[in-house]
Amino acid sequence: MYRARRDALVDGLADVGWKMDRPRGTMFTWAPVPGPYEDLDSLEFSIQLLESAGVALSPGVGFGPSGEGFVRFALVEDLGRIEQAVARIGDGLKRL
């Protein structure tokens, strides 16, 4: 179940230009703040994506200084919701 969710998220975001490593054996996915937005810290990027896409991410800085520059996705929603979130993120990134 988590593998399918992970693949839907990672593959879907890759399709909209946000590449990230495919994690193994976890219910979380860490992603770098995408290149065009890397001048934003993880908190500001998360806030702006929430406002533009209506999708909440965890800013990496909330997990300590080494998390800065990354965001964390929790793979807790079903496939349909993940696919919906990916579509909204793709649209939101275009508006940032």
MILO-205108 format. One record per residue: x, y, z of N, C-alpha, C, CB in turn; residue in three letters. Coordinates in nm, 3 decimals. Glycine has a CB too. Layout:
N
+---------+---------+---------+---------+----------+---------+---------+---------+---------+---------+----------+---------+------+
!  n_east ! n_north !    n_up ! ca_east ! ca_north !   ca_up !  c_east ! c_north !    c_up ! cb_east ! cb_north !   cb_up ! type !
+---------+---------+---------+---------+----------+---------+---------+---------+---------+---------+----------+---------+------+
!       X !       Y !       Z !       X !        Y !       Z !       X !       Y !       Z !       X !        Y !       Z !  ALA !
...
+---------+---------+---------+---------+----------+---------+---------+---------+---------+---------+----------+---------+------+
END
This chain:
96
+---------+---------+---------+---------+----------+---------+---------+---------+---------+---------+----------+---------+------+
!  n_east ! n_north !    n_up ! ca_east ! ca_north !   ca_up !  c_east ! c_north !    c_up ! cb_east ! cb_north !   cb_up ! type !
+---------+---------+---------+---------+----------+---------+---------+---------+---------+---------+----------+---------+------+
!   0.082 !  -0.118 !   0.000 !   0.000 !    0.000 !   0.000 !   0.088 !   0.126 !   0.000 !  -0.094 !   -0.001 !   0.121 !  MET !
!   0.188 !   0.131 !   0.087 !   0.275 !    0.248 !   0.092 !   0.361 !   0.260 !  -0.034 !   0.365 !    0.242 !   0.216 !  TYR !
!   0.401 !   0.147 !  -0.090 !   0.479 !    0.151 !  -0.215 !   0.396 !   0.216 !  -0.325 !   0.523 !    0.008 !  -0.258 !  ARG !
!   0.270 !   0.178 !  -0.337 !   0.184 !    0.236 !  -0.441 !   0.165 !   0.386 !  -0.417 !   0.047 !    0.164 !  -0.443 !  ALA !
!   0.148 !   0.425 !  -0.293 !   0.133 !    0.567 !  -0.261 !   0.261 !   0.643 !  -0.293 !   0.095 !    0.586 !  -0.112 !  ARG !
!   0.374 !   0.585 !  -0.253 !   0.503 !    0.649 !  -0.281 !   0.523 !   0.665 !  -0.430 !   0.618 !    0.566 !  -0.222 !  ARG !
!   0.496 !   0.561 !  -0.506 !   0.515 !    0.567 !  -0.651 !   0.423 !   0.670 !  -0.715 !   0.492 !    0.430 !  -0.713 !  ASP !
!   0.299 !   0.678 !  -0.670 !   0.206 !    0.777 !  -0.724 !   0.257 !   0.918 !  -0.697 !   0.065 !    0.759 !  -0.663 !  ALA !
!   0.310 !   0.941 !  -0.577 !   0.362 !    1.073 !  -0.543 !   0.489 !   1.105 !  -0.620 !   0.388 !    1.082 !  -0.393 !  LEU !
!   0.588 !   1.018 !  -0.612 !   0.719 !    1.044 !  -0.675 !   0.705 !   1.053 !  -0.827 !   0.820 !    0.934 !  -0.637 !  VAL !
!   0.634 !   0.961 !  -0.887 !   0.617 !    0.963 !  -1.033 !   0.533 !   1.081 !  -1.078 !   0.553 !    0.833 !  -1.081 !  ASP !
!   0.427 !   1.110 !  -1.003 !   0.342 !    1.223 !  -1.039 !   0.416 !   1.355 !  -1.029 !   0.220 !    1.226 !  -0.950 !  GLY !
!   0.494 !   1.373 !  -0.924 !   0.569 !    1.498 !  -0.910 !   0.680 !   1.507 !  -1.015 !   0.629 !    1.510 !  -0.769 !  LEU !
!   0.740 !   1.395 !  -1.051 !   0.841 !    1.397 !  -1.157 !   0.777 !   1.445 !  -1.288 !   0.904 !    1.256 !  -1.176 !  ALA !
!   0.652 !   1.406 !  -1.312 !   0.582 !    1.448 !  -1.433 !   0.560 !   1.599 !  -1.439 !   0.449 !    1.377 !  -1.442 !  ASP !
!   0.554 !   1.665 !  -1.321 !   0.537 !    1.811 !  -1.320 !   0.670 !   1.882 !  -1.297 !   0.437 !    1.852 !  -1.211 !  VAL !
!   0.780 !   1.806 !  -1.305 !   0.913 !    1.867 !  -1.298 !   0.979 !   1.869 !  -1.162 !   0.905 !    2.003 !  -1.346 !  GLY !
!   0.922 !   1.803 !  -1.063 !   0.980 !    1.801 !  -0.928 !   1.038 !   1.662 !  -0.903 !   0.873 !    1.838 !  -0.819 !  TRP !
!   1.165 !   1.649 !  -0.923 !   1.234 !    1.520 !  -0.909 !   1.281 !   1.501 !  -0.764 !   1.355 !    1.511 !  -1.007 !  LYS !
!   1.272 !   1.377 !  -0.718 !   1.317 !    1.342 !  -0.583 !   1.356 !   1.195 !  -0.581 !   1.208 !    1.372 !  -0.477 !  MET !
!   1.432 !   1.158 !  -0.480 !   1.468 !    1.018 !  -0.463 !   1.346 !   0.937 !  -0.423 !   1.580 !    1.003 !  -0.357 !  ASP !
!   1.345 !   0.813 !  -0.462 !   1.237 !    0.720 !  -0.426 !   1.279 !   0.651 !  -0.296 !   1.210 !    0.615 !  -0.542 !  ARG !
!   1.215 !   0.685 !  -0.183 !   1.255 !    0.624 !  -0.056 !   1.219 !   0.476 !  -0.051 !   1.189 !    0.697 !   0.060 !  PRO !
!   1.286 !   0.407 !   0.039 !   1.259 !    0.264 !   0.056 !   1.209 !   0.240 !   0.197 !   1.386 !    0.179 !   0.028 !  ARG !
!   1.100 !   0.172 !   0.211 !   1.052 !    0.124 !   0.339 !   1.015 !   0.231 !   0.440 !   1.153 !    0.040 !   0.398 !  GLY !
!   0.943 !   0.332 !   0.398 !   0.901 !    0.436 !   0.491 !   0.766 !   0.491 !   0.449 !   1.006 !    0.548 !   0.498 !  THR !
!   0.698 !   0.555 !   0.541 !   0.571 !    0.619 !   0.508 !   0.589 !   0.768 !   0.485 !   0.469 !    0.595 !   0.619 !  MET !
!   0.715 !   0.811 !   0.471 !   0.746 !    0.952 !   0.444 !   0.835 !   0.962 !   0.322 !   0.814 !    1.017 !   0.567 !  PHE !
!   0.821 !   1.074 !   0.251 !   0.907 !    1.103 !   0.138 !   0.966 !   1.242 !   0.160 !   0.830 !    1.096 !   0.003 !  THR !
!   1.098 !   1.250 !   0.155 !   1.167 !    1.378 !   0.165 !   1.202 !   1.425 !   0.025 !   1.295 !    1.366 !   0.253 !  TRP !
!   1.180 !   1.553 !   0.001 !   1.209 !    1.609 !  -0.131 !   1.282 !   1.741 !  -0.115 !   1.079 !    1.627 !  -0.214 !  ALA !
!   1.380 !   1.766 !  -0.200 !   1.443 !    1.898 !  -0.195 !   1.346 !   2.004 !  -0.247 !   1.574 !    1.900 !  -0.279 !  PRO !
!   1.356 !   2.123 !  -0.192 !   1.279 !    2.234 !  -0.249 !   1.323 !   2.243 !  -0.395 !   1.303 !    2.372 !  -0.170 !  VAL !
!   1.229 !   2.243 !  -0.490 !   1.265 !    2.240 !  -0.632 !   1.352 !   2.360 !  -0.672 !   1.140 !    2.238 !  -0.719 !  PRO !
!   1.443 !   2.336 !  -0.767 !   1.540 !    2.434 !  -0.813 !   1.489 !   2.575 !  -0.833 !   1.597 !    2.388 !  -0.937 !  GLY !
!   1.379 !   2.595 !  -0.905 !   1.334 !    2.732 !  -0.929 !   1.295 !   2.807 !  -0.801 !   1.217 !    2.730 !  -1.023 !  PRO !
!   1.276 !   2.733 !  -0.691 !   1.229 !    2.793 !  -0.566 !   1.331 !   2.777 !  -0.453 !   1.096 !    2.730 !  -0.525 !  TYR !
!   1.452 !   2.732 !  -0.486 !   1.550 !    2.703 !  -0.382 !   1.600 !   2.827 !  -0.309 !   1.666 !    2.630 !  -0.442 !  GLU !
!   1.567 !   2.946 !  -0.359 !   1.601 !    3.067 !  -0.285 !   1.507 !   3.087 !  -0.165 !   1.595 !    3.190 !  -0.377 !  ASP !
!   1.396 !   3.011 !  -0.161 !   1.305 !    3.013 !  -0.046 !   1.350 !   2.910 !   0.056 !   1.158 !    2.986 !  -0.090 !  LEU !
!   1.338 !   2.942 !   0.184 !   1.366 !    2.837 !   0.283 !   1.248 !   2.740 !   0.286 !   1.392 !    2.899 !   0.426 !  ASP !
!   1.266 !   2.629 !   0.354 !   1.164 !    2.523 !   0.349 !   1.031 !   2.569 !   0.408 !   1.213 !    2.400 !   0.424 !  SER !
!   1.034 !   2.654 !   0.509 !   0.909 !    2.703 !   0.568 !   0.837 !   2.795 !   0.471 !   0.936 !    2.776 !   0.700 !  LEU !
!   0.908 !   2.890 !   0.413 !   0.846 !    2.984 !   0.318 !   0.793 !   2.909 !   0.196 !   0.946 !    3.093 !   0.275 !  GLU !
!   0.869 !   2.813 !   0.145 !   0.821 !    2.735 !   0.031 !   0.693 !   2.660 !   0.066 !   0.929 !    2.637 !  -0.016 !  PHE !
!   0.690 !   2.598 !   0.184 !   0.572 !    2.523 !   0.228 !   0.450 !   2.614 !   0.240 !   0.599 !    2.453 !   0.362 !  SER !
!   0.471 !   2.733 !   0.294 !   0.360 !    2.828 !   0.309 !   0.310 !   2.871 !   0.172 !   0.405 !    2.951 !   0.391 !  ILE !
!   0.402 !   2.905 !   0.083 !   0.360 !    2.950 !  -0.050 !   0.289 !   2.840 !  -0.128 !   0.481 !    2.999 !  -0.129 !  GLN !
!   0.336 !   2.715 !  -0.114 !   0.269 !    2.605 !  -0.184 !   0.131 !   2.580 !  -0.123 !   0.354 !    2.476 !  -0.178 !  LEU !
!   0.119 !   2.593 !   0.008 !  -0.012 !    2.579 !   0.072 !  -0.108 !   2.684 !   0.017 !   0.000 !    2.592 !   0.226 !  LEU !
!  -0.061 !   2.807 !   0.004 !  -0.147 !    2.914 !  -0.045 !  -0.181 !   2.898 !  -0.193 !  -0.080 !    3.049 !  -0.022 !  GLU !
!  -0.086 !   2.851 !  -0.274 !  -0.111 !    2.842 !  -0.418 !  -0.178 !   2.712 !  -0.460 !   0.018 !    2.857 !  -0.492 !  SER !
!  -0.158 !   2.604 !  -0.382 !  -0.210 !    2.474 !  -0.422 !  -0.309 !   2.413 !  -0.323 !  -0.097 !    2.379 !  -0.442 !  ALA !
!  -0.311 !   2.465 !  -0.200 !  -0.399 !    2.407 !  -0.098 !  -0.351 !   2.272 !  -0.049 !  -0.538 !    2.394 !  -0.152 !  GLY !
!  -0.220 !   2.248 !  -0.060 !  -0.161 !    2.121 !  -0.015 !  -0.058 !   2.152 !   0.093 !  -0.096 !    2.043 !  -0.135 !  VAL !
!  -0.070 !   2.085 !   0.206 !   0.021 !    2.109 !   0.318 !   0.138 !   2.011 !   0.314 !  -0.054 !    2.096 !   0.452 !  ALA !
!   0.258 !   2.065 !   0.327 !   0.381 !    1.988 !   0.338 !   0.446 !   2.023 !   0.471 !   0.479 !    2.017 !   0.218 !  LEU !
!   0.532 !   1.935 !   0.520 !   0.608 !    1.965 !   0.641 !   0.741 !   2.026 !   0.601 !   0.630 !    1.837 !   0.728 !  SER !
!   0.769 !   2.149 !   0.644 !   0.899 !    2.209 !   0.612 !   1.010 !   2.132 !   0.684 !   0.903 !    2.359 !   0.651 !  PRO !
!   1.117 !   2.105 !   0.611 !   1.226 !    2.025 !   0.667 !   1.290 !   2.086 !   0.789 !   1.329 !    2.004 !   0.564 !  GLY !
!   1.294 !   2.218 !   0.797 !   1.359 !    2.284 !   0.910 !   1.291 !   2.246 !   1.042 !   1.356 !    2.436 !   0.891 !  VAL !
!   1.166 !   2.204 !   1.037 !   1.096 !    2.161 !   1.158 !   1.154 !   2.034 !   1.219 !   0.951 !    2.139 !   1.127 !  GLY !
!   1.242 !   1.967 !   1.145 !   1.305 !    1.844 !   1.192 !   1.451 !   1.867 !   1.228 !   1.292 !    1.734 !   1.086 !  PHE !
!   1.492 !   1.993 !   1.229 !   1.628 !    2.027 !   1.265 !   1.699 !   2.098 !   1.151 !   1.706 !    1.903 !   1.303 !  GLY !
!   1.814 !   2.157 !   1.180 !   1.886 !    2.236 !   1.081 !   1.921 !   2.158 !   0.953 !   2.012 !    2.289 !   1.142 !  PRO !
!   1.948 !   2.029 !   0.965 !   1.985 !    1.953 !   0.845 !   1.865 !   1.928 !   0.754 !   2.048 !    1.820 !   0.884 !  SER !
!   1.744 !   1.957 !   0.801 !   1.625 !    1.942 !   0.719 !   1.598 !   2.062 !   0.630 !   1.507 !    1.917 !   0.805 !  GLY !
!   1.671 !   2.172 !   0.655 !   1.650 !    2.292 !   0.573 !   1.681 !   2.261 !   0.427 !   1.739 !    2.409 !   0.623 !  GLU !
!   1.598 !   2.315 !   0.339 !   1.613 !    2.290 !   0.195 !   1.530 !   2.172 !   0.147 !   1.756 !    2.266 !   0.162 !  GLY !
!   1.459 !   2.108 !   0.239 !   1.376 !    1.992 !   0.206 !   1.236 !   2.009 !   0.263 !   1.440 !    1.862 !   0.260 !  PHE !
!   1.142 !   1.934 !   0.208 !   1.008 !    1.921 !   0.264 !   0.978 !   1.772 !   0.279 !   0.900 !    1.993 !   0.173 !  VAL !
!   0.884 !   1.742 !   0.367 !   0.848 !    1.602 !   0.389 !   0.701 !   1.581 !   0.359 !   0.880 !    1.560 !   0.534 !  ARG !
!   0.674 !   1.476 !   0.283 !   0.539 !    1.432 !   0.253 !   0.510 !   1.309 !   0.338 !   0.521 !    1.401 !   0.100 !  PHE !
!   0.391 !   1.301 !   0.395 !   0.346 !    1.180 !   0.464 !   0.254 !   1.103 !   0.369 !   0.272 !    1.215 !   0.600 !  ALA !
!   0.281 !   0.976 !   0.354 !   0.205 !    0.892 !   0.260 !   0.086 !   0.828 !   0.331 !   0.295 !    0.783 !   0.199 !  LEU !
!   0.001 !   0.912 !   0.390 !  -0.109 !    0.861 !   0.471 !  -0.245 !   0.867 !   0.402 !  -0.116 !    0.938 !   0.599 !  VAL !
!  -0.250 !   0.932 !   0.287 !  -0.376 !    0.942 !   0.214 !  -0.387 !   0.830 !   0.111 !  -0.389 !    1.080 !   0.146 !  GLU !
!  -0.509 !   0.802 !   0.066 !  -0.527 !    0.698 !  -0.036 !  -0.477 !   0.749 !  -0.171 !  -0.676 !    0.655 !  -0.045 !  ASP !
!  -0.468 !   0.658 !  -0.268 !  -0.413 !    0.692 !  -0.399 !  -0.487 !   0.807 !  -0.467 !  -0.416 !    0.571 !  -0.489 !  LEU !
!  -0.617 !   0.807 !  -0.457 !  -0.696 !    0.912 !  -0.521 !  -0.661 !   1.050 !  -0.466 !  -0.845 !    0.886 !  -0.502 !  GLY !
!  -0.645 !   1.059 !  -0.335 !  -0.609 !    1.188 !  -0.273 !  -0.467 !   1.228 !  -0.309 !  -0.625 !    1.180 !  -0.119 !  ARG !
!  -0.377 !   1.131 !  -0.318 !  -0.239 !    1.162 !  -0.356 !  -0.236 !   1.213 !  -0.500 !  -0.147 !    1.038 !  -0.341 !  ILE !
!  -0.308 !   1.150 !  -0.589 !  -0.313 !    1.195 !  -0.727 !  -0.373 !   1.335 !  -0.737 !  -0.394 !    1.097 !  -0.814 !  GLU !
!  -0.475 !   1.362 !  -0.657 !  -0.536 !    1.495 !  -0.653 !  -0.434 !   1.598 !  -0.602 !  -0.663 !    1.496 !  -0.564 !  GLN !
!  -0.362 !   1.563 !  -0.497 !  -0.261 !    1.654 !  -0.442 !  -0.151 !   1.683 !  -0.543 !  -0.200 !    1.594 !  -0.314 !  ALA !
!  -0.106 !   1.580 !  -0.614 !  -0.001 !    1.599 !  -0.716 !  -0.049 !   1.696 !  -0.824 !   0.038 !    1.463 !  -0.779 !  VAL !
!  -0.172 !   1.680 !  -0.870 !  -0.225 !    1.771 !  -0.972 !  -0.231 !   1.913 !  -0.918 !  -0.365 !    1.725 !  -1.018 !  ALA !
!  -0.274 !   1.929 !  -0.794 !  -0.282 !    2.062 !  -0.735 !  -0.143 !   2.122 !  -0.715 !  -0.357 !    2.057 !  -0.602 !  ARG !
!  -0.046 !   2.039 !  -0.676 !   0.091 !    2.087 !  -0.661 !   0.145 !   2.134 !  -0.796 !   0.181 !    1.977 !  -0.601 !  ILE !
!   0.121 !   2.056 !  -0.900 !   0.168 !    2.096 !  -1.033 !   0.111 !   2.231 !  -1.073 !   0.129 !    1.992 !  -1.137 !  GLY !
!  -0.016 !   2.251 !  -1.050 !  -0.079 !    2.381 !  -1.081 !  -0.024 !   2.491 !  -0.990 !  -0.233 !    2.371 !  -1.065 !  ASP !
!  -0.007 !   2.458 !  -0.862 !   0.044 !    2.557 !  -0.767 !   0.185 !   2.602 !  -0.796 !   0.038 !    2.501 !  -0.628 !  GLY !
!   0.271 !   2.509 !  -0.839 !   0.408 !    2.545 !  -0.873 !   0.412 !   2.644 !  -0.989 !   0.488 !    2.420 !  -0.909 !  LEU !
!   0.320 !   2.629 !  -1.082 !   0.314 !    2.722 !  -1.195 !   0.277 !   2.864 !  -1.149 !   0.212 !    2.673 !  -1.299 !  LYS !
!   0.201 !   2.872 !  -1.040 !   0.158 !    3.003 !  -0.991 !   0.258 !   3.069 !  -0.898 !   0.027 !    2.989 !  -0.919 !  ARG !
!   0.356 !   2.993 !  -0.849 !   0.456 !    3.053 !  -0.757 !   0.548 !   3.149 !  -0.830 !   0.539 !    2.944 !  -0.689 !  LEU !
+---------+---------+---------+---------+----------+---------+---------+---------+---------+---------+----------+---------+------+
END
